[in-house]
């Protein structure tokens, strides 16, 4: 039985965007098992599927929670880490790799990722396209997932190209096939 890290409340189950998650009926925070944060983000906005933040990349950024929040699953103290450079602090369990999000944090994460994606599409789209193409062959996700990520970036690249080079895009579209 999973317990809320803030209250002595038993977490309830819900299916949101195809992801089964555990939420607190008192404060509406929720628990995501390993990889479910990425799945929820991808389900929420398919155009963001290529943009992932590796919360586990730099363990030196982990801080033990001041409030001694316990993992809902393992009942061990969780760590607090900033989600990328968003200013949003999420709680992680180093044992099961689950993530606790307080109410509103998921929405804030999606807003942050949309802003970051817009910036990267405006200024780094060619690099991102190359990186996603390379990941088709090198991973870290399954081949199908990497191909879908590449297609998402390719679509954004096509939109950016059409917007930035409207005349050239019109000429290319009007060419005989």
C-alpha positions as a printed Julia matrix, in Angstrom:
177×3 Matrix{Float64}:
  0.0    0.0     0.0
  1.5    3.3    -1.12
  1.33   6.31    1.19
  1.47  10.03    0.42
  4.84  11.57    1.34
  3.03  14.6     2.84
  0.17  12.95    4.77
 -0.71   9.62    6.23
 -3.11   9.11    3.33
 -3.28   5.96    1.27
 -2.73   6.73   -2.4
 -5.56   5.99   -4.78
 -5.18   4.75   -8.36
 -6.24   6.62  -11.48
 -5.59   6.22  -15.2
 -4.7    9.52  -16.82
 -3.51   9.76  -20.43
 -3.2    5.97  -20.48
 -0.81   5.93  -17.51
 -1.86   4.3   -14.25
 -0.68   6.5   -11.43
 -1.16   6.77   -7.71
 -2.45  10.06   -6.33
 -3.13  11.55   -2.93
 -6.82  12.33   -2.38
 -5.86  15.12    0.06
 -3.38  17.23   -1.9
 -3.6   15.71   -5.42
  0.11  15.1    -5.7
  0.93  11.91   -7.59
  3.46   9.11   -7.86
  4.92   7.94  -11.15
  6.89   4.72  -11.38
 10.13   4.59  -13.35
  9.72   5.94  -16.94
  6.09   6.94  -16.38
  6.94  10.66  -16.26
  8.31  10.45  -19.82
  5.27   8.42  -20.92
  2.87  10.94  -19.38
  4.75  13.84  -20.97
  4.67  12.13  -24.37
  0.95  11.35  -24.02
  0.22  14.96  -23.02
  2.04  16.5   -26.01
  3.29  14.23  -28.81
  5.46  17.04  -30.2
  7.55  16.92  -27.01
  8.35  13.21  -27.24
 11.87  13.91  -28.53
 12.72  16.24  -25.65
 13.68  14.27  -22.55
 15.28  15.41  -19.32
 17.48  12.81  -17.63
 16.84  13.34  -13.94
 19.45  10.73  -13.03
 22.3   12.18  -15.1
 23.97  14.24  -12.37
 23.54  12.76   -8.89
 25.61  15.6    -7.43
 22.49  17.79   -7.88
 20.41  15.54   -5.6
 19.53  16.98   -2.21
 17.85  15.13    0.61
 14.45  16.65    1.21
 14.3   19.05    4.12
 10.83  17.73    4.99
 11.98  14.08    5.03
  9.52  12.94    2.39
  9.39   9.17    2.16
  9.03   7.25   -1.07
  5.41   6.07   -1.4
  6.63   2.69   -2.62
  9.78   1.94   -0.6
  9.28   4.23    2.42
 12.87   5.52    2.13
 13.83   9.22    2.13
 13.51  10.79   -1.3
 15.87  13.21   -2.97
 14.91  16.55   -4.43
 16.31  17.53   -7.83
 15.6   20.37  -10.23
 13.87  19.28  -13.44
 16.47  20.37  -15.99
 17.0   24.1   -15.46
 13.29  24.8   -14.99
 13.3   25.82  -11.33
 10.8   23.0   -10.69
 11.97  20.68   -7.91
 10.71  17.1    -8.08
 11.17  14.29   -5.58
 12.94  11.08   -6.59
 13.51   7.7    -5.03
 17.03   6.45   -5.65
 15.96   2.84   -5.12
 12.91   2.4    -7.4
 13.51   5.52   -9.58
  9.96   6.71   -9.06
  9.01  10.4    -9.12
  6.65  12.29   -6.83
  5.05  15.41   -8.3
  3.2   17.86   -6.12
 -0.01  19.37   -7.44
  0.66  21.57  -10.49
  4.23  20.4   -11.09
  3.34  18.22  -14.08
  1.61  21.15  -15.78
  4.62  23.37  -15.05
  6.96  20.72  -16.49
  4.97  20.56  -19.75
  4.98  24.38  -20.02
  8.74  24.43  -19.41
  9.32  21.73  -22.05
  7.19  23.58  -24.62
  9.21  26.76  -24.05
 12.47  24.82  -24.24
 11.34  23.04  -27.42
 10.41  26.37  -29.05
 13.83  27.77  -28.22
 15.63  24.68  -29.5
 13.54  24.58  -32.67
 14.33  28.24  -33.34
 18.06  28.04  -32.7
 19.26  24.43  -32.67
 16.94  22.52  -34.98
 19.66  21.17  -37.29
 21.69  19.86  -34.33
 18.6   18.3   -32.76
 17.66  16.66  -36.05
 21.16  15.16  -36.35
 21.14  13.98  -32.7
 17.75  12.29  -33.08
 18.85  10.65  -36.35
 21.93   9.31  -34.57
 19.83   7.97  -31.68
 17.85   5.84  -34.14
 21.01   3.75  -34.42
 22.53   4.22  -30.97
 19.58   4.33  -28.54
 19.0    4.77  -25.58
 15.32   4.0   -26.2
 13.83   1.19  -28.25
 14.15   1.55  -32.04
 10.45   2.36  -32.51
 10.6    5.12  -29.89
 13.76   6.61  -31.41
 12.19   6.63  -34.89
  9.1    8.38  -33.51
 11.35  10.95  -31.79
 13.21  11.54  -35.07
  9.94  11.98  -36.99
  8.73  14.52  -34.4
 11.92  16.59  -34.79
 11.78  16.22  -38.58
  8.21  17.57  -38.55
  9.32  20.55  -36.44
 12.26  21.08  -38.81
  9.88  21.11  -41.81
  7.65  23.7   -40.1
 10.66  25.83  -39.2
 12.07  25.59  -42.72
  8.72  26.53  -44.27
  8.34  29.51  -41.94
 11.91  30.72  -42.32
 12.21  30.19  -46.08
  8.65  30.72  -47.31
  9.6   31.56  -50.93
 11.92  28.58  -51.26
  9.25  26.33  -49.72
  6.68  27.55  -52.25
  9.07  26.86  -55.11
  9.8   23.35  -53.8
  6.09  22.55  -53.4
  5.31  23.78  -56.92
  7.98  21.6   -58.58
  6.62  18.74  -60.7
  6.76  15.32  -59.12
